[in-house]
Amino acid sequence: MSTEIVREIPREDWVSFFNNFSRRHDRWLVTVEVLGANLGAQVEGRSLRFEGINADLKGGENRITIDLGHGLDESMTRTVSSPAHVWVGQTGTTTGTFETLDIEAADGTTTLVRFLAGVVPEDV
């Protein structure tokens, strides 16, 4: 049995929310999926190291950037252009707690970042 709590983060709170979220989830392992009408569901990466997320909303910018690491010297960035909605979810199950960030772009494409709560690379 699982319990899920999902809440939308208001746009005016994105910058501060992402700053706090990034500090609390630094180096946690994540899976990144992209879902869209034209591409279906695509896994962009598994067991990536979360390095931070930020919203660029000033000066005409309108994007969210997710920084990820893979291995010791490899990094990857996922950029969501024209973000429309951000949801954070938490699910508790008998096997642990999982958190998700669900970022929907204006074109309907969704980027889903799944965190295994508290799991950092050196724990695995």
Order of alpha helices (4+ residues) and beta strands (2+ residues): beta-alpha-beta-beta-beta-beta-beta-beta-beta
